């Protein structure tokens, strides 16, 4: 996979994660992107060796939710 293709896939997943966070938690785009870009999940997504970028956005979101469950636990 070319670097540009990899970047496209990662960005697509980030876009989907952003929408999921907004829909599920009512946060702003800025808040959602802050959560994503500062997460361990994002670092793993950017690491080709993990293969996480090959999974669906929904799969990656479940991973992100497990990592960030304390962020929104007060909202439940």
ChimeraX commands (.cxc) that place a marker at each C-alpha (Angstrom):
marker #1 position 0.00,0.00,0.00 radius 0.5
marker #1 position 1.32,3.39,-0.98 radius 0.5
marker #1 position 1.80,6.03,1.69 radius 0.5
marker #1 position -0.93,8.20,0.15 radius 0.5
marker #1 position -3.37,5.28,0.23 radius 0.5
marker #1 position -2.51,4.58,3.87 radius 0.5
marker #1 position -3.03,8.25,4.76 radius 0.5
marker #1 position -6.39,8.22,2.97 radius 0.5
marker #1 position -7.56,5.13,4.87 radius 0.5
marker #1 position -6.47,6.56,8.22 radius 0.5
marker #1 position -8.16,9.88,7.50 radius 0.5
marker #1 position -11.36,8.12,6.45 radius 0.5
marker #1 position -11.42,6.20,9.75 radius 0.5
marker #1 position -10.72,9.40,11.71 radius 0.5
marker #1 position -13.63,11.10,9.94 radius 0.5
marker #1 position -15.93,8.23,10.86 radius 0.5
marker #1 position -14.71,8.16,14.47 radius 0.5
marker #1 position -15.39,11.88,14.69 radius 0.5
marker #1 position -18.96,11.42,13.51 radius 0.5
marker #1 position -19.51,8.50,15.91 radius 0.5
marker #1 position -18.28,10.56,18.87 radius 0.5
marker #1 position -20.48,13.50,17.93 radius 0.5
marker #1 position -23.56,11.34,17.45 radius 0.5
marker #1 position -23.08,9.20,20.55 radius 0.5
marker #1 position -21.87,11.84,22.99 radius 0.5
marker #1 position -23.01,15.20,21.66 radius 0.5
marker #1 position -19.50,16.61,21.70 radius 0.5
marker #1 position -18.23,19.21,19.26 radius 0.5
marker #1 position -16.00,18.44,16.30 radius 0.5
marker #1 position -13.07,20.01,18.13 radius 0.5
marker #1 position -13.68,17.87,21.22 radius 0.5
marker #1 position -14.04,14.71,19.12 radius 0.5
marker #1 position -10.83,15.37,17.20 radius 0.5
marker #1 position -9.00,16.15,20.44 radius 0.5
marker #1 position -10.10,12.82,21.88 radius 0.5
marker #1 position -9.07,10.94,18.75 radius 0.5
marker #1 position -5.72,12.59,18.08 radius 0.5
marker #1 position -4.64,12.26,21.73 radius 0.5
marker #1 position -5.65,8.62,22.04 radius 0.5
marker #1 position -3.62,5.45,22.10 radius 0.5
marker #1 position -6.08,4.14,19.51 radius 0.5
marker #1 position -4.95,6.82,17.05 radius 0.5
marker #1 position -1.30,5.97,17.63 radius 0.5
marker #1 position -2.07,2.31,16.94 radius 0.5
marker #1 position -4.11,3.26,13.88 radius 0.5
marker #1 position -1.08,5.17,12.50 radius 0.5
marker #1 position 1.21,2.17,13.08 radius 0.5
marker #1 position 1.05,-0.04,10.00 radius 0.5
marker #1 position 2.44,-2.92,12.02 radius 0.5
marker #1 position -0.73,-3.23,14.11 radius 0.5
marker #1 position -2.99,-3.64,11.09 radius 0.5
marker #1 position -5.68,-1.63,12.86 radius 0.5
marker #1 position -6.09,0.54,9.77 radius 0.5
marker #1 position -7.35,-2.56,7.95 radius 0.5
marker #1 position -10.35,-2.88,10.29 radius 0.5
marker #1 position -13.66,-1.13,9.86 radius 0.5
marker #1 position -14.26,2.28,11.40 radius 0.5
marker #1 position -16.90,0.70,13.64 radius 0.5
marker #1 position -14.34,-1.80,14.94 radius 0.5
marker #1 position -11.82,0.97,15.64 radius 0.5
marker #1 position -14.56,2.98,17.36 radius 0.5
marker #1 position -15.28,0.11,19.74 radius 0.5
marker #1 position -11.57,0.07,20.56 radius 0.5
marker #1 position -11.63,3.85,21.11 radius 0.5
marker #1 position -14.74,3.61,23.31 radius 0.5
marker #1 position -13.02,1.07,25.56 radius 0.5
marker #1 position -10.03,3.38,25.87 radius 0.5
marker #1 position -12.08,6.49,26.58 radius 0.5
marker #1 position -14.96,5.04,28.61 radius 0.5
marker #1 position -14.15,7.28,31.57 radius 0.5
marker #1 position -14.48,10.47,29.50 radius 0.5
marker #1 position -18.21,10.09,29.03 radius 0.5
marker #1 position -19.09,7.93,32.02 radius 0.5
marker #1 position -20.53,10.96,33.83 radius 0.5
marker #1 position -23.02,11.41,31.00 radius 0.5
marker #1 position -24.61,7.99,31.49 radius 0.5
marker link #1:1,2 radius 0.2
marker link #1:2,3 radius 0.2
marker link #1:3,4 radius 0.2
marker link #1:4,5 radius 0.2
marker link #1:5,6 radius 0.2
marker link #1:6,7 radius 0.2
marker link #1:7,8 radius 0.2
marker link #1:8,9 radius 0.2
marker link #1:9,10 radius 0.2
marker link #1:10,11 radius 0.2
marker link #1:11,12 radius 0.2
marker link #1:12,13 radius 0.2
marker link #1:13,14 radius 0.2
marker link #1:14,15 radius 0.2
marker link #1:15,16 radius 0.2
marker link #1:16,17 radius 0.2
marker link #1:17,18 radius 0.2
marker link #1:18,19 radius 0.2
marker link #1:19,20 radius 0.2
marker link #1:20,21 radius 0.2
marker link #1:21,22 radius 0.2
marker link #1:22,23 radius 0.2
marker link #1:23,24 radius 0.2
marker link #1:24,25 radius 0.2
marker link #1:25,26 radius 0.2
marker link #1:26,27 radius 0.2
marker link #1:27,28 radius 0.2
marker link #1:28,29 radius 0.2
marker link #1:29,30 radius 0.2
marker link #1:30,31 radius 0.2
marker link #1:31,32 radius 0.2
marker link #1:32,33 radius 0.2
marker link #1:33,34 radius 0.2
marker link #1:34,35 radius 0.2
marker link #1:35,36 radius 0.2
marker link #1:36,37 radius 0.2
marker link #1:37,38 radius 0.2
marker link #1:38,39 radius 0.2
marker link #1:39,40 radius 0.2
marker link #1:40,41 radius 0.2
marker link #1:41,42 radius 0.2
marker link #1:42,43 radius 0.2
marker link #1:43,44 radius 0.2
marker link #1:44,45 radius 0.2
marker link #1:45,46 radius 0.2
marker link #1:46,47 radius 0.2
marker link #1:47,48 radius 0.2
marker link #1:48,49 radius 0.2
marker link #1:49,50 radius 0.2
marker link #1:50,51 radius 0.2
marker link #1:51,52 radius 0.2
marker link #1:52,53 radius 0.2
marker link #1:53,54 radius 0.2
marker link #1:54,55 radius 0.2
marker link #1:55,56 radius 0.2
marker link #1:56,57 radius 0.2
marker link #1:57,58 radius 0.2
marker link #1:58,59 radius 0.2
marker link #1:59,60 radius 0.2
marker link #1:60,61 radius 0.2
marker link #1:61,62 radius 0.2
marker link #1:62,63 radius 0.2
marker link #1:63,64 radius 0.2
marker link #1:64,65 radius 0.2
marker link #1:65,66 radius 0.2
marker link #1:66,67 radius 0.2
marker link #1:67,68 radius 0.2
marker link #1:68,69 radius 0.2
marker link #1:69,70 radius 0.2
marker link #1:70,71 radius 0.2
marker link #1:71,72 radius 0.2
marker link #1:72,73 radius 0.2
marker link #1:73,74 radius 0.2
marker link #1:74,75 radius 0.2
marker link #1:75,76 radius 0.2
view
